[in-house]
Amino acid sequence: MATRIDEVPKFPLGNSPLWHVFFVVLWGIWAALTVNEYVGDAFGLPAFLLALLCGVLFGVALFGWLARTKRGRKARQLYADAPLGQQLVIGVVLLVPLLALMYGLSTVGVSAVLAQVALVGAIVGYHQSKFASAYARLQ
């Protein structure tokens, strides 16, 4: 069964797989530059790679929850139907636990760079999972 064009989500990089491969390569370059700049005696390469992997897996799991479960689909639909002001409030409310986690990690002695790497990894994992799911529906 073919998918109608209006059912396909629009992505900032377009619907071409080449742009998304470019995005992943750019993310890899960012990770390599970050590891070159910040990984030293404070924390090692295994911790950096673990944060990168855990972030991507968290993003994939978040997409799976939002796309495959009844509650996730309902939460995504409620957010999509909300007015812009309410979406901003939801975003700020969801940032509070993230900031608390980063503060808690910094008091324990975990570098903020690891939290940043995990967060960017989660964003990349979510975005690429969303694109792969939409691209699979196009085929």
C-alpha positions as CSV (number, residue, x, y, z in Angstrom):
1,M,0.0,0.0,0.0
2,A,1.4,3.3,-1.0
3,T,1.8,6.2,1.4
4,R,0.3,9.5,0.5
5,I,2.7,12.5,0.3
6,D,0.7,14.5,2.9
7,E,1.1,11.6,5.4
8,V,4.9,11.7,5.3
9,P,6.4,13.9,8.0
10,K,8.6,16.8,6.9
11,F,12.1,16.9,8.2
12,P,14.4,19.9,8.5
13,L,16.9,18.1,6.2
14,G,14.3,16.9,3.8
15,N,13.3,13.4,3.0
16,S,16.4,12.3,1.2
17,P,18.5,9.6,3.0
18,L,21.7,11.3,1.8
19,W,21.0,14.4,3.9
20,H,20.5,12.2,6.9
21,V,23.7,10.3,6.3
22,F,25.4,13.7,6.1
23,F,23.8,14.6,9.4
24,V,25.1,11.4,11.0
25,V,28.6,12.1,9.6
26,L,28.5,15.6,10.9
27,W,27.5,14.3,14.3
28,G,30.4,11.8,14.2
29,I,32.8,14.7,13.4
30,W,31.4,16.7,16.3
31,A,31.9,13.7,18.6
32,A,35.5,13.2,17.4
33,L,36.3,16.9,18.0
34,T,34.6,16.8,21.4
35,V,36.5,13.7,22.4
36,N,39.8,15.2,21.1
37,E,39.1,18.5,23.0
38,Y,37.7,17.3,26.3
39,V,38.7,13.7,27.0
40,G,41.8,13.7,29.0
41,D,42.7,12.7,32.5
42,A,39.3,13.8,33.9
43,F,37.5,10.9,32.3
44,G,38.5,8.4,29.7
45,L,37.5,7.4,26.2
46,P,35.3,4.5,27.5
47,A,33.2,6.8,29.5
48,F,32.8,9.1,26.5
49,L,31.8,6.3,24.2
50,L,29.4,4.9,26.8
51,A,27.7,8.3,27.2
52,L,27.5,8.5,23.4
53,L,26.0,5.0,23.1
54,C,23.6,5.4,26.0
55,G,22.3,8.7,24.6
56,V,21.6,7.2,21.2
57,L,19.9,4.2,22.8
58,F,17.8,6.5,25.0
59,G,16.7,8.5,21.9
60,V,15.8,5.3,20.0
61,A,13.9,4.0,23.1
62,L,12.0,7.3,23.5
63,F,11.0,7.2,19.8
64,G,9.9,3.6,20.2
65,W,7.8,4.6,23.3
66,L,6.2,7.6,21.5
67,A,5.5,5.7,18.3
68,R,4.6,2.2,19.4
69,T,2.7,2.5,22.7
70,K,-0.8,3.8,23.3
71,R,0.3,6.3,26.0
72,G,3.2,7.5,23.9
73,R,1.0,8.2,20.9
74,K,-1.5,9.9,23.1
75,A,1.2,12.1,24.7
76,R,2.6,13.0,21.3
77,Q,-0.9,13.9,20.0
78,L,-1.7,16.0,23.0
79,Y,1.5,17.9,22.6
80,A,1.0,18.4,18.9
81,D,-2.6,19.7,19.4
82,A,-1.6,22.1,22.1
83,P,-1.2,25.9,21.4
84,L,2.3,27.3,21.1
85,G,2.3,28.8,24.6
86,Q,1.3,25.5,26.2
87,Q,4.0,23.7,24.2
88,L,6.6,26.2,25.5
89,V,5.4,25.6,29.1
90,I,5.6,21.8,28.6
91,G,9.2,22.2,27.2
92,V,10.2,24.3,30.2
93,V,8.6,21.8,32.6
94,L,10.5,18.9,30.9
95,L,13.8,20.8,31.2
96,V,13.6,21.0,35.0
97,P,14.3,17.3,35.5
98,L,17.1,17.4,32.9
99,L,18.7,20.4,34.7
100,A,18.3,18.6,38.1
101,L,20.0,15.5,36.6
102,M,22.9,17.6,35.3
103,Y,23.3,19.4,38.6
104,G,23.2,16.0,40.5
105,L,25.8,14.5,38.1
106,S,28.1,17.5,38.6
107,T,27.8,17.3,42.4
108,V,28.8,13.6,42.2
109,G,31.8,14.4,40.0
110,V,30.5,13.4,36.6
111,S,31.6,15.9,33.9
112,A,29.0,18.0,32.2
113,V,30.6,17.1,28.9
114,L,29.4,13.5,29.4
115,A,25.8,14.7,30.0
116,Q,26.0,17.0,26.9
117,V,27.3,14.1,24.8
118,A,24.5,11.9,26.0
119,L,21.9,14.6,25.4
120,V,23.1,15.2,21.8
121,G,23.3,11.5,21.3
122,A,19.7,11.1,22.4
123,I,18.6,13.9,20.0
124,V,20.4,12.1,17.1
125,G,19.0,8.7,18.0
126,Y,15.5,10.1,18.2
127,H,15.8,12.0,14.9
128,Q,17.3,9.1,13.0
129,S,14.8,6.6,14.4
130,K,12.0,8.9,13.3
131,F,13.5,9.3,9.8
132,A,14.1,5.6,9.4
133,S,10.5,4.8,10.4
134,A,9.1,7.4,8.0
135,Y,11.5,6.3,5.2
136,A,10.4,2.7,5.7
137,R,6.8,3.7,5.1
138,L,7.8,5.5,1.9
139,Q,9.2,2.3,0.4
